[in-house]
Amino acid sequence: MIRIDVERIPCLSDNYVWMIKVDDDAQPTATAIVDPAEVGPVVAALERAGRRPTHILNTHHHGDHVGGNLELKARYGLTVVGPAADRVRIPGIDIALAQDDAYDLGGAVARVLDVPGHTSGHIAWHFERHGALFCGDTLFALGCGRVFEGTMPQMWQSLLKLRDLPDDTAVYCAHEYTLSNARFARGIDPSNPALAVRAEAVARAREEGRATVPSRLGDEKETNPFLRADDPVLAAAMGLAGRSAEDVFAAIRSAKDRA
């Protein structure tokens, strides 16, 4: 039976790189590094785990997601897989994938989702059978990425694509931004009881030095304001009752940009 185990690798100041260990019963079949920000922590984690990497899975081209690509590829001879829409900006790319492409990672199959907005060629990796989503900088715990290269409506549509996934999906985003995201969310959604409870839990976790990622997608649907721009309650709280979800999302994202 194919199983995956995901290990968090802290990098830089607030990045999370993910190691996906795929095993068939007790035998390793693949080891993928998702968005290697830098080399040293990745190599140390691989040595601790006794694994040799076979793949890099990239979500987008930003340096804090591809910074280790070339050195890791030269060191291990691995395969770099990334977004077709941004292949010219992914260092060392070997395989380029797009919406609904399936990629077999040692028996664990990922479906690729095009989720542009943060960058023009951003993708996410959804391992449906294993309940795991690697979404880069599109969706964060209680937040979402800044809209750098796309448009606000485009980013909203990308988030809806992720929101459609099952509630029990584990969301492996790429940054530890949850505490600041929680403070912002509470400011614009103060009447949300689930958010109040979650914000307290996040604050406690960070005080104790614990990570808040991965999160559960069902919790994001309840508490993440960027996934709730079509909720009339949140629209009213933003002073935008009756306006389109795209307008409400744009207002929320712009407010966070200024926070």
LINZI-V211817 format. One record per backbone hydrogen bond with DSSP energy under -1.0 kcal/mol. NH is the residue of the N-H (numbers start at 1). CO is the residue of the C=O. E is the energy in kcal/mol with one decimal. If there is no record, write none. Layout:
nh=NH co=CO e=E
nh=NH co=CO e=E
//
This chain:
nh=3 co=23 e=-2.9
nh=5 co=21 e=-2.2
nh=7 co=19 e=-2.6
nh=9 co=17 e=-3.0
nh=11 co=15 e=-2.3
nh=15 co=11 e=-1.8
nh=16 co=174 e=-2.2
nh=17 co=9 e=-2.7
nh=18 co=34 e=-1.3
nh=19 co=7 e=-2.6
nh=20 co=32 e=-3.1
nh=21 co=5 e=-3.2
nh=22 co=30 e=-2.7
nh=23 co=3 e=-2.7
nh=24 co=27 e=-3.1
nh=25 co=1 e=-2.3
nh=27 co=24 e=-2.1
nh=29 co=22 e=-2.8
nh=30 co=22 e=-1.4
nh=32 co=20 e=-2.4
nh=33 co=55 e=-2.2
nh=34 co=18 e=-3.2
nh=35 co=57 e=-1.8
nh=43 co=39 e=-2.6
nh=44 co=40 e=-2.3
nh=45 co=41 e=-2.1
nh=46 co=42 e=-2.5
nh=47 co=43 e=-2.4
nh=48 co=44 e=-2.2
nh=49 co=45 e=-2.1
nh=50 co=46 e=-1.1
nh=51 co=46 e=-2.2
nh=54 co=31 e=-3.2
nh=55 co=31 e=-1.8
nh=56 co=79 e=-2.5
nh=57 co=33 e=-2.3
nh=58 co=81 e=-2.8
nh=65 co=62 e=-2.3
nh=66 co=62 e=-1.3
nh=67 co=63 e=-1.5
nh=68 co=36 e=-2.6
nh=69 co=66 e=-1.8
nh=72 co=68 e=-2.4
nh=73 co=69 e=-2.6
nh=74 co=70 e=-2.4
nh=75 co=71 e=-2.1
nh=76 co=72 e=-2.6
nh=77 co=73 e=-2.5
nh=79 co=54 e=-2.3
nh=81 co=56 e=-2.9
nh=82 co=95 e=-2.4
nh=84 co=97 e=-3.1
nh=86 co=83 e=-1.1
nh=87 co=84 e=-1.2
nh=89 co=86 e=-2.0
nh=90 co=87 e=-1.2
nh=93 co=90 e=-1.7
nh=94 co=80 e=-2.8
nh=95 co=80 e=-2.1
nh=97 co=82 e=-2.7
nh=100 co=112 e=-3.1
nh=101 co=98 e=-2.5
nh=103 co=110 e=-2.8
nh=105 co=108 e=-2.8
nh=108 co=105 e=-1.7
nh=110 co=103 e=-2.8
nh=111 co=126 e=-2.9
nh=112 co=101 e=-2.7
nh=113 co=124 e=-2.3
nh=115 co=122 e=-2.2
nh=117 co=119 e=-2.2
nh=123 co=59 e=-2.1
nh=124 co=113 e=-2.2
nh=125 co=134 e=-2.5
nh=126 co=111 e=-2.6
nh=127 co=132 e=-3.0
nh=128 co=126 e=-1.2
nh=131 co=128 e=-1.2
nh=132 co=127 e=-1.7
nh=133 co=170 e=-2.7
nh=134 co=125 e=-2.8
nh=138 co=135 e=-2.3
nh=140 co=143 e=-2.1
nh=143 co=140 e=-1.7
nh=145 co=138 e=-1.4
nh=148 co=146 e=-1.1
nh=150 co=117 e=-2.3
nh=155 co=151 e=-2.4
nh=156 co=152 e=-2.5
nh=157 co=153 e=-2.2
nh=158 co=154 e=-2.0
nh=159 co=155 e=-2.4
nh=160 co=156 e=-2.2
nh=161 co=157 e=-1.7
nh=162 co=158 e=-1.5
nh=163 co=159 e=-2.7
nh=164 co=160 e=-1.5
nh=165 co=162 e=-1.7
nh=169 co=166 e=-1.7
nh=170 co=131 e=-3.0
nh=171 co=215 e=-3.4
nh=172 co=133 e=-3.3
nh=173 co=171 e=-1.1
nh=174 co=136 e=-1.7
nh=176 co=14 e=-2.2
nh=177 co=175 e=-1.2
nh=181 co=177 e=-2.2
nh=182 co=178 e=-2.7
nh=183 co=179 e=-1.9
nh=184 co=180 e=-2.1
nh=185 co=181 e=-2.8
nh=186 co=182 e=-2.5
nh=187 co=183 e=-1.4
nh=188 co=184 e=-1.3
nh=189 co=185 e=-1.6
nh=192 co=189 e=-1.5
nh=196 co=192 e=-1.9
nh=197 co=193 e=-2.0
nh=198 co=194 e=-2.2
nh=199 co=195 e=-3.1
nh=200 co=196 e=-1.7
nh=201 co=197 e=-1.9
nh=202 co=198 e=-2.6
nh=203 co=199 e=-2.4
nh=204 co=200 e=-2.2
nh=205 co=201 e=-2.4
nh=206 co=202 e=-2.5
nh=207 co=203 e=-2.1
nh=208 co=204 e=-1.6
nh=209 co=206 e=-1.2
nh=210 co=205 e=-3.2
nh=215 co=171 e=-1.6
nh=217 co=169 e=-2.7
nh=218 co=167 e=-2.7
nh=220 co=216 e=-1.8
nh=221 co=217 e=-2.4
nh=222 co=218 e=-1.1
nh=223 co=219 e=-2.0
nh=224 co=220 e=-2.7
nh=227 co=224 e=-1.7
nh=228 co=225 e=-1.3
nh=231 co=228 e=-2.0
nh=235 co=231 e=-2.4
nh=236 co=232 e=-2.5
nh=237 co=233 e=-2.0
nh=238 co=234 e=-1.6
nh=239 co=236 e=-1.7
nh=240 co=235 e=-3.2
nh=243 co=240 e=-2.2
nh=248 co=244 e=-2.2
nh=249 co=245 e=-3.0
nh=250 co=246 e=-2.4
nh=251 co=247 e=-2.0
nh=252 co=248 e=-2.4
nh=253 co=249 e=-3.0
nh=254 co=250 e=-2.4
nh=255 co=251 e=-2.1
nh=256 co=252 e=-2.2
nh=257 co=253 e=-2.2
nh=258 co=254 e=-1.3
//
